[in-house]
Amino acid sequence: MSKDRILGSSAKIELYQSTTASAVSGTSGGAVISAEVDSFTATPQHDKKKFHPLGEIGERTQLVYKGYDLDFKVGKIDDQIALLFYNIDIALLSGLPAPRVRVTQTIKHFDGSNEIWFYPDVVLADYKSDASNAEDEIKEDFKGYCTTKVKGY
């Protein structure tokens, strides 16, 4: 029996300031951004090492863990994302490390259950705002980099 597919529009991203960034900025570490996203992609960046042992017929492959690259695409609804990247710029210009956030991805399934993934200690970068024409919405794209993801329940 086939099931309906999960619609990508049901993905929601929440960014929480990490405890280190909270201590530096003097804030409580609560939610920084909570937004529906048009597109979110988490791509593992693992290295594939191939080798050919003597006396063996085929190549062997070994994976080396390298973390995740995150890609976000959002339709602009307010200035919260632009302001977040402005604050990142201010921190970097002040000689501080880039603030880190926790990304929470929630996907609602048709049976009512939620699939939750946490990406802790994410560094955000590569912000781009695209206002290409007056008849289209303004898009905001940015990337994130983290070392791990954790299954939420």
Contact map, one row per residue, 1 for C-alpha under 8 A:
111000000000000000000000000000000000000000000000000000000000000000000000000000000000000000000000000000000000000000000000000000000000000000000000000000000
111100000000000000000000000000000000000000000000000000000000000000000000000000000000000000000000000000000000000000000000000000000000000000000000000000000
111110000000000000000000000000000000000000000000000000000000000000000000000000000000000000000000000000000000000000000000000000000000000000000000000000000
011111000000000000000000000000000000000000000000000000000000000000000000000000000000000000000000000000000000010000000000000000000000000000000000000000000
001111100000000000000000000000000000000000000000000000000000000000000000000000000000000000000000000000000000000000000000000000000000000000000000000000000
000111110100000000000000000000000000000000000000000000000000000000000000000000000000000000000000000000000001110000000000000000000000000000000000000000000
000011111100000000000000000000000000000000000000000000000000000000000000000000000000000000000000000000000000000000000000000000000000000000000000000000000
000001111110000000000000000000000000011000000000000000000000000000000000000000000000000000000000000000000000000000000000000000000000000000000000000000000
000000111110000000000000000000000001111000000000000000000000000000000000000000000000000000000000000000000000000000000000000000000000000000000000000000000
000001111111000000000000000000000001000000000000000000000000000000000000000000000000000000000000000000000011000000000000000000000000000000000000000000000
000000011111100000000000000000000001100100000000000000000000000000000000000000000000000000000000000000001111000000000000000000000000000000000000000000000
000000000111110000000000000000000111100000000000000000000000000000000000000000000000000000000000000000011110000000000000000000000000000000000000000000000
000000000011111000000000000000001111100000000000000000000000000000000000000000000000000000000000000000111100000000000000000000000000000000000000000000000
000000000001111100000000000000111110000000000000000000000000000000000000000000000000000000000000000001111000000000000000000000000000000000000000000000000
000000000000111110000000000000111100000000000000000000000000000000000000000000000000000000000000000011110000000000000000000000000000000000000000000000000
000000000000011111000000000011111000000000000000000000000000000000000000000000000000000000000000000011100000000000000000000000000000000000000000000000000
000000000000001111101100000011110000000000000000000000000000000000000000000000000000000000000000001111000000000000000000000000000000000000000000000000000
000000000000000111111100000010000000000000000000000000000000000000000000000000000000000000000000001111000000000000000001100000000000000000000000000000000
000000000000000011111110000010000000000000000000000000000000000000000000000000000000000000000000000000000000000000000000000000000000000000000000000000000
000000000000000001111111000000000000000000000000000000000000000000000000000000000000000000000000000100000000000000000000000000000000000000000000000000000
000000000000000011111111100010000000000000000000000000000000000000000000000000000000000000000000001110000000000000000000000000000000000000000000000000000
000000000000000011111111111110000000000000000000000000000000000000000000000000000000000000000000000000000000000000000000000000000000000000000000000000000
000000000000000000111111111000000000000000000000000000000000000000000000000000000000000000000000000000000000000000000000000000000000000000000000000000000
000000000000000000011111110000000000000000000000000000000000000000000000000000000000000000000000000000000000000000000000000000000000000000000000000000000
000000000000000000001111111000000000000000000000000000000000000000000000000000000000000000000000000000000000000000000000000000000000000000000000000000000
000000000000000000000111111100000000000000000000000000000000000000000000000000000000000000000000000000000000000000000000000000000000000000000000000000000
000000000000000000000110111111000000000000000000000000000000000000000000000000000000000000000000000000000000000000000000000000000000000000000000000000000
000000000000000000000100011111000000000000000000000000000000000000000000000000000000000000000000000000000000000000000000000000000000000000000000000000000
000000000000000111101100001111100000000000000000000000000000000000000000000000000000000000000000000000000000000000000000000000000000000000000000000000000
000000000000000110000000001111110000000000000000000000000000000000000000000000000000000000000000000000000000000000000000000000000000000000000000000000000
000000000000011110000000000011111100000000000000000000000000000000000000000000000000000000000000000000000000000000000000000000000000000000000000000000000
000000000000011110000000000001111100000000000000000000000000000000000000000000000001000000000000000000000000000000000000000000000000000000000000000000000
000000000000111100000000000000111110000000000000000000000000000000000000000000011000000000000000000000000000000000000000000000000000000000000000000000000
000000000001111000000000000000111111000000000000000000000000000000000000000000000000000000000000000000000000000000000000000000000000000000000000000000000
000000000001110000000000000000001111100000000000000000000000000000000000000000000000000000000000000000000000000000000000000000000000000000000000000000000
000000001111100000000000000000000111110000000000000000000000000000000000010000000000000000000000000000000000000000000000000000000000000000000000000000000
000000001011100000000000000000000011111100000000000000000000000000000001111000000000000000000000000000000000000000000000000000000000000000000000000000000
000000011000000000000000000000000001111100000000000000000000000000000001111000000000000000000000000000000000000000000000000000000000000000000000000000000
000000011000000000000000000000000000111110000000000000000000000000000011110000000000000000000000000000000000000000000000000000000000000000000000000000000
000000000010000000000000000000000000111111000000000000000000000000000111100000000000000000000000000000000000000000000000000000000000000000000000000000000
000000000000000000000000000000000000001111100000000000000000000000000111000000000000000000000000000000000000000000000000000000000000000000000000000000000
000000000000000000000000000000000000000111110000000000000000000000011110000000000000000000000000000000000000000000000000000000000000000000000000000000000
000000000000000000000000000000000000000011111000000000000000000000011100000000000000000000000000000000000000000000000000000000000000000000000000000000000
000000000000000000000000000000000000000001111100000000000000000001111000000000000000000000000000000000000000000000000000000000000000000000000000000000000
000000000000000000000000000000000000000000111110000000000000000011111000000000000000000000000000000000000000000000000000000000000000000000000000000000000
000000000000000000000000000000000000000000011111000000000000001111100000000000000000000000000000000000000000000000000000000000000000000000000000000000000
000000000000000000000000000000000000000000001111100000000000001111000000000000000000000000000000000000000000000000000000000000000000000000000000000000000
000000000000000000000000000000000000000000000111110000000000111100000000000000000000000000000000000000000000000000000000000000000000000000000000000000000
000000000000000000000000000000000000000000000011111000000000111100000000000000000000000000000000000000000000000000000000000000000000000000000000000000000
000000000000000000000000000000000000000000000001111100000011110000000000000000000000000000000000000000000000000000000000000000000000000000000000000000000
000000000000000000000000000000000000000000000000111110000011100000000000000000000000000000000000000000000000000000000000000000000000000000000000000000000
000000000000000000000000000000000000000000000000011111011111000000000000000000000000000000000000000000000000000000000000000000000000000000000000000000000
000000000000000000000000000000000000000000000000001111110011000000000000000000000000000000000000000000000000000000000000000000000000000000000000000000000
000000000000000000000000000000000000000000000000000111110000000000000000000000000000000000000000000000000000000000000000000000000000000000000000000000000
000000000000000000000000000000000000000000000000000011111000000000000000000000000000000000000000000000000000000000000000000000000000000000000000000000000
000000000000000000000000000000000000000000000000000111111110000000000000000000000000000000000000000000000000000000000000000000000000000000000000000000000
000000000000000000000000000000000000000000000000000100111110000000000000000000000000000000000000000000000000000000000000000000000000000000000000000000000
000000000000000000000000000000000000000000000000000100011111000000000000000000000000000000000000000000000000000000000000000000000000000000000000000000000
000000000000000000000000000000000000000000000000011110011111100000000000000000000000000000000000000000000000000000000000000000000000000000000000000000000
000000000000000000000000000000000000000000000000011110000111110000000000000000000000000000000000000000000000000000000000000000000000000000000000000000000
000000000000000000000000000000000000000000000001111000000011111000000000000000000000000000000000000000000000000000000000000000000000000000000000000000000
000000000000000000000000000000000000000000000001110000000001111100000000000000000000000000000000000000000000000000000000000000000000000000000000000000000
000000000000000000000000000000000000000000000111100000000000111110000000000000000000000000000000000000000000000000000000000000000000000000000000000000000
000000000000000000000000000000000000000000000111100000000000011111000000000000000000000000000000000000000000000000000000000000000000000000000000000000000
000000000000000000000000000000000000000000001110000000000000001111100000000000000000000000000000000000000000000000000000000000000000000000000000000000000
000000000000000000000000000000000000000000011110000000000000000111110000000000000000000000000000000000000000000000000000000000000000000000000000001000000
000000000000000000000000000000000000000000011100000000000000000011111000000000000000000000000000000000000000000000000000000000000000000000000000111100000
000000000000000000000000000000000000000001111000000000000000000001111100000000000000000000000000000000000000000000000000000000000000000000000000111110000
000000000000000000000000000000000000000001111000000000000000000000111110000000000000000000000000000000000000000000000000000000000000000000000011110000000
000000000000000000000000000000000000000111100000000000000000000000011111000000000000000000000000000000000000000000000000000000000000000000000011110000000
000000000000000000000000000000000000001111000000000000000000000000001111100000000000000000000000000000000000000000000000000000000000000000001111000000000
000000000000000000000000000000000000111110000000000000000000000000000111110000000000000000000000000000000000000000000000000000000000000000001110000000000
000000000000000000000000000000000000111100000000000000000000000000000011111000000000000000000000000000000000000000000000000000000000000000111100000000000
000000000000000000000000000000000001111000000000000000000000000000000001111100000000000000000000000000000000000000000000000000000000000000111000000000000
000000000000000000000000000000000000110000000000000000000000000000000000111110000000000000000000000000000000000000000000000000000000000011110000000000000
000000000000000000000000000000000000000000000000000000000000000000000000011111100000000000000000000000000000000000000000000000000000000011110000000000000
000000000000000000000000000000000000000000000000000000000000000000000000001111100000000000000000000000000000000000000000000000000000000000000000000000000
000000000000000000000000000000000000000000000000000000000000000000000000000111111000000000000000000000000000000000000000000000000000000000000000000000000
000000000000000000000000000000000000000000000000000000000000000000000000000111111110000000000000000000000000000000000000000000000000000000000000000000000
000000000000000000000000000000001000000000000000000000000000000000000000000001111111000000000000000000000000000000000000000000000000000000000000000000000
000000000000000000000000000000001000000000000000000000000000000000000000000001111111100000000000000000000000000000000000000000000000000000000000000000000
000000000000000000000000000000000000000000000000000000000000000000000000000000111111110000000000000000000000000000000000000000000000000000000000000000000
000000000000000000000000000000000000000000000000000000000000000000000000000000111111111000000000000000000000000000000000000000000000000000000000000000000
000000000000000000000000000000010000000000000000000000000000000000000000000000011111111100000000000000000000000000000000000000000000000000000000000000000
000000000000000000000000000000000000000000000000000000000000000000000000000000001111111110000000000000000000000000000000000010100000000000000000000000000
000000000000000000000000000000000000000000000000000000000000000000000000000000000111111111000000000000000000000000000000000000000000000000000000000000000
000000000000000000000000000000000000000000000000000000000000000000000000000000000011111111100000000000000000000000000000000000000000000000000000000000000
000000000000000000000000000000000000000000000000000000000000000000000000000000000001111111110000011000000000000000000000000000000000000000000000000000000
000000000000000000000000000000000000000000000000000000000000000000000000000000000000111111111000000000000000000000000000000000000000000000000000000000000
000000000000000000000000000000000000000000000000000000000000000000000000000000000000011111111100000000000000000000000000000000000000000000000000000000000
000000000000000000000000000000000000000000000000000000000000000000000000000000000000001111111111111000000000000000000000000000000000000000000000000000000
000000000000000000000000000000000000000000000000000000000000000000000000000000000000000111111111110000000000000000000000000000000000000000000000000000000
000000000000000000000000000000000000000000000000000000000000000000000000000000000000000011111111000000000000000000000000000000000000000000000000000000000
000000000000000000000000000000000000000000000000000000000000000000000000000000000000000001111111000000000000000000000000000000000000000000000000000000000
000000000000000000000000000000000000000000000000000000000000000000000000000000000000000000111111100000000000000000000000000000000000000000000000000000000
000000000000000000000000000000000000000000000000000000000000000000000000000000000000000000111111110000000000000000000000000000000000000000000000000000000
000000000000000000000000000000000000000000000000000000000000000000000000000000000000000000110011111000000000000000000000000000000000000000000000000000000
000000000000000000000000000000000000000000000000000000000000000000000000000000000000000100110001111100000000000000000000001000000000000000000000000000000
000000000000000011001000000000000000000000000000000000000000000000000000000000000000000100100000111110000000000000000000001000000000000000000000000000000
000000000000000011011000000000000000000000000000000000000000000000000000000000000000000000000000011111000000000000000000111100000000000000000000000000000
000000000000001111001000000000000000000000000000000000000000000000000000000000000000000000000000001111100000000000000001111100000000000000000000000000000
000000000000011111000000000000000000000000000000000000000000000000000000000000000000000000000000000111110000000000000111110000000000000000000000000000000
000000000000111100000000000000000000000000000000000000000000000000000000000000000000000000000000000011111000000000000111010000000000000000000000000000000
000000000001111000000000000000000000000000000000000000000000000000000000000000000000000000000000000001111100000000011110000000000000000000000000000000000
000000000011110000000000000000000000000000000000000000000000000000000000000000000000000000000000000000111110000000011100000000000000000000000000000000000
000000000011100000000000000000000000000000000000000000000000000000000000000000000000000000000000000000011111000001111000000000000000000000000000000000000
000000000111000000000000000000000000000000000000000000000000000000000000000000000000000000000000000000001111100001110000000000000000000000000000000000000
000001000110000000000000000000000000000000000000000000000000000000000000000000000000000000000000000000000111110111100000000000000000000000000000000000000
000001000000000000000000000000000000000000000000000000000000000000000000000000000000000000000000000000000011111111100000000000000000000000000000000000000
000101000000000000000000000000000000000000000000000000000000000000000000000000000000000000000000000000000001111110000000000000000000000000000000000000000
000000000000000000000000000000000000000000000000000000000000000000000000000000000000000000000000000000000000111110000000000000000000000000000000000000000
000000000000000000000000000000000000000000000000000000000000000000000000000000000000000000000000000000000001111111000000000000000000000000000000000000000
000000000000000000000000000000000000000000000000000000000000000000000000000000000000000000000000000000000001111111100000000000000000000000000000000000000
000000000000000000000000000000000000000000000000000000000000000000000000000000000000000000000000000000000111100111110000000000000000000000000000000000000
000000000000000000000000000000000000000000000000000000000000000000000000000000000000000000000000000000000111100011111000000000000000000000000000000000011
000000000000000000000000000000000000000000000000000000000000000000000000000000000000000000000000000000011110000001111100000000000000000000000000000000111
000000000000000000000000000000000000000000000000000000000000000000000000000000000000000000000000000000011100000000111110000000000000000000000000000011110
000000000000000000000000000000000000000000000000000000000000000000000000000000000000000000000000000001111000000000011111000000000000000000000000000011110
000000000000000000000000000000000000000000000000000000000000000000000000000000000000000000000000000001110000000000001111110000000000000000000000010111000
000000000000000001000000000000000000000000000000000000000000000000000000000000000000000000000000000011100000000000000111110000000000000000000000011111000
000000000000000001000000000000000000000000000000000000000000000000000000000000000000000000000000000111000000000000000011111000000000000000000000011000000
000000000000000000000000000000000000000000000000000000000000000000000000000000000000000000000000000111100000000000000011111100000000000000000001111000000
000000000000000000000000000000000000000000000000000000000000000000000000000000000000000000000000011110000000000000000000111110000000000000000001110000000
000000000000000000000000000000000000000000000000000000000000000000000000000000000000000000000000000110000000000000000000011111000000000000000111100000000
000000000000000000000000000000000000000000000000000000000000000000000000000000000000100000000000000000000000000000000000001111100000000000000111000000000
000000000000000000000000000000000000000000000000000000000000000000000000000000000000000000000000000000000000000000000000000111110000000000001110000000000
000000000000000000000000000000000000000000000000000000000000000000000000000000000000100000000000000000000000000000000000000011111000000000011110000000000
000000000000000000000000000000000000000000000000000000000000000000000000000000000000000000000000000000000000000000000000000001111100000000011100000000000
000000000000000000000000000000000000000000000000000000000000000000000000000000000000000000000000000000000000000000000000000000111110000001111000000000000
000000000000000000000000000000000000000000000000000000000000000000000000000000000000000000000000000000000000000000000000000000011111000001110000000000000
000000000000000000000000000000000000000000000000000000000000000000000000000000000000000000000000000000000000000000000000000000001111110111100000000000000
000000000000000000000000000000000000000000000000000000000000000000000000000000000000000000000000000000000000000000000000000000000111110101000000000000000
000000000000000000000000000000000000000000000000000000000000000000000000000000000000000000000000000000000000000000000000000000000011111100000000000000000
000000000000000000000000000000000000000000000000000000000000000000000000000000000000000000000000000000000000000000000000000000000011111110000000000000000
000000000000000000000000000000000000000000000000000000000000000000000000000000000000000000000000000000000000000000000000000000000000111110000000000000000
000000000000000000000000000000000000000000000000000000000000000000000000000000000000000000000000000000000000000000000000000000000011111111000000000000000
000000000000000000000000000000000000000000000000000000000000000000000000001100000000000000000000000000000000000000000000000000000010011111100000000000000
000000000000000000000000000000000000000000000000000000000000000000000000001100000000000000000000000000000000000000000000000000001111000111110000000000000
000000000000000000000000000000000000000000000000000000000000000000000000111100000000000000000000000000000000000000000000000000001110000011111000000000000
000000000000000000000000000000000000000000000000000000000000000000000000111100000000000000000000000000000000000000000000000000111100000001111100000000000
000000000000000000000000000000000000000000000000000000000000000000000011110000000000000000000000000000000000000000000000000001111000000000111110000000000
000000000000000000000000000000000000000000000000000000000000000000000011100000000000000000000000000000000000000000000000000111110000000000011111000000000
000000000000000000000000000000000000000000000000000000000000000000001111000000000000000000000000000000000000000000000000000111100000000000001111100000000
000000000000000000000000000000000000000000000000000000000000000000001110000000000000000000000000000000000000000000000000011110000000000000000111110000000
000000000000000000000000000000000000000000000000000000000000000000111100000000000000000000000000000000000000000000000000011100000000000000000011111000000
000000000000000000000000000000000000000000000000000000000000000000111100000000000000000000000000000000000000000000000011111000000000000000000001111110000
000000000000000000000000000000000000000000000000000000000000000001110000000000000000000000000000000000000000000000000001110000000000000000000000111110000
000000000000000000000000000000000000000000000000000000000000000000110000000000000000000000000000000000000000000000000011000000000000000000000000011111000
000000000000000000000000000000000000000000000000000000000000000000010000000000000000000000000000000000000000000000001111000000000000000000000000011111100
000000000000000000000000000000000000000000000000000000000000000000000000000000000000000000000000000000000000000000001111000000000000000000000000000111110
000000000000000000000000000000000000000000000000000000000000000000000000000000000000000000000000000000000000000000011100000000000000000000000000000011111
000000000000000000000000000000000000000000000000000000000000000000000000000000000000000000000000000000000000000000111100000000000000000000000000000001111
000000000000000000000000000000000000000000000000000000000000000000000000000000000000000000000000000000000000000000110000000000000000000000000000000000111
